[in-house]
Amino acid sequence: SAVGLANEGRASTRAEIQELMSGNLCRCGAYSNILAAVEEALPQFHNAAPKSEVNA
């Protein structure tokens, strides 16, 4: 989910990340760490060259 929202470029703030990932709950207690990691990684996704789609 985090990679998907990063690739789509829909989130740029922690609040947007939290809203877009609200359907994905982590039961391990690391949810705030996951949000922080996604927030930290987003600039790398936004600055990366576009990737071609992969058909799975």
C-alpha positions as CSV (number, residue, x, y, z in Angstrom):
1,S,0.0,0.0,0.0
2,A,2.8,2.4,0.9
3,V,4.6,1.8,-2.4
4,G,1.3,2.2,-4.3
5,L,0.5,5.6,-2.8
6,A,4.1,6.7,-3.3
7,N,4.1,5.7,-6.9
8,E,0.8,7.5,-7.4
9,G,2.1,10.7,-5.8
10,R,-1.1,11.2,-3.9
11,A,0.5,11.7,-0.5
12,S,2.9,14.4,0.6
13,T,2.2,15.0,4.2
14,R,2.0,12.6,7.2
15,A,-1.7,13.4,7.5
16,E,-2.3,12.4,3.9
17,I,-0.3,9.2,4.4
18,Q,-2.3,8.3,7.5
19,E,-5.6,9.0,5.7
20,L,-4.6,6.9,2.6
21,M,-3.3,4.0,4.7
22,S,-6.1,4.1,7.2
23,G,-7.5,0.8,5.9
24,N,-4.2,-1.0,6.5
25,L,-3.9,-1.5,10.2
26,C,-0.7,-2.9,11.8
27,R,-1.4,-5.0,14.9
28,C,2.3,-5.2,15.9
29,G,2.3,-1.7,17.4
30,A,4.7,-0.3,14.9
31,Y,2.0,1.8,13.0
32,S,3.6,5.1,13.9
33,N,7.0,3.8,12.8
34,I,5.5,2.7,9.5
35,L,4.0,6.1,8.9
36,A,7.3,7.8,9.7
37,A,9.2,5.5,7.3
38,V,6.7,6.2,4.5
39,E,7.0,9.9,5.1
40,E,10.8,9.7,5.0
41,A,10.8,7.7,1.8
42,L,8.3,9.7,-0.2
43,P,10.8,12.3,-1.5
44,Q,12.9,9.5,-3.0
45,F,9.8,8.2,-4.9
46,H,8.8,11.6,-6.1
47,N,12.4,12.4,-7.4
48,A,12.9,8.9,-9.0
49,A,12.5,8.4,-12.7
50,P,9.2,7.0,-13.7
51,K,9.1,3.2,-13.6
52,S,7.4,1.0,-16.2
53,E,4.4,-1.0,-15.0
54,V,4.9,-4.6,-14.1
55,N,2.2,-7.1,-15.0
56,A,1.8,-9.7,-12.3
